[in-house]
């Protein structure tokens, strides 16, 4: 079985920053593709394609990089394992109902972009639990371990959780006469990270000429809610990047600006690292 994630650690841990890409996985199990009613392009439409490559320089900056191997359409790592959708998983009681489940975006998604159904029917409860056990739990055990390690070494942990969004995702918040947002920073309206971290991210992207908005329409989901505990020194920010900046969304190919966007993201991560200095571990102070 394909490993649940890819973890790239720096030669030396120099920062409390942890970089993650939970939705860029590209390993689509054959049985899953056979069970889906979608073609290859359709099933990949919810994938944060190439985001793991855009943040690939993080280890060279002294920060670990955790990237999912399995795709969001198969299992969503930015959901609670309890967010099981009775409309797609057999034997699930309608006890827990959230807006995400109602829209088909539980831990086992029912739909991809634009509400297109993934399956012909339902999958078994045993299959759903197996995906959670084999992929969700190992990924989050690794992420929690990285956060604990950073906090133990530097007195805080700062999770930068990178995602990408369809270009049309911001149609609802684009305003006439104002730049269309290209980056959305989600900190659950101040609940998941210190304001200085959001400021560093926003200033970094603005300085690169990109337009930035906070918490609309993406304020963060399970990851920021679970790992963002500023009062305990754990911070988490969800960072959404417009896919149109770096890829051809229809062809699912990188465009000519890919390397430039990768450089921008590397510089922004560097800015956060500088803003949260951690070169001297607590034990050495």
Secondary structure, DSSP 8 states (H G I E B T S, - for coil): ---SEEEE--SS---SEEEEETT---B--HHHHHHBSS-HHHHTTTS-TTHHHHTTTGGGGT-EEEEESB-TTT--TTS-TT---TTTBTT--TT---HHHHTT-SSS-SB-GGG-B-BSS-B-HHHHHHHIIIIIHHHHHHHHHHHHHHHHHHS-EEEEEEEEE-GGGGTTT--TTS----EEEESTTTTSS-HHHHHHHHHHHHHTT--EEESSS----HHHHHH-BGGGTEEEEEEEEEGGGTEETTTTEE-TTHHHHHHHHHHHHHHHHHHT--SS-GGG-
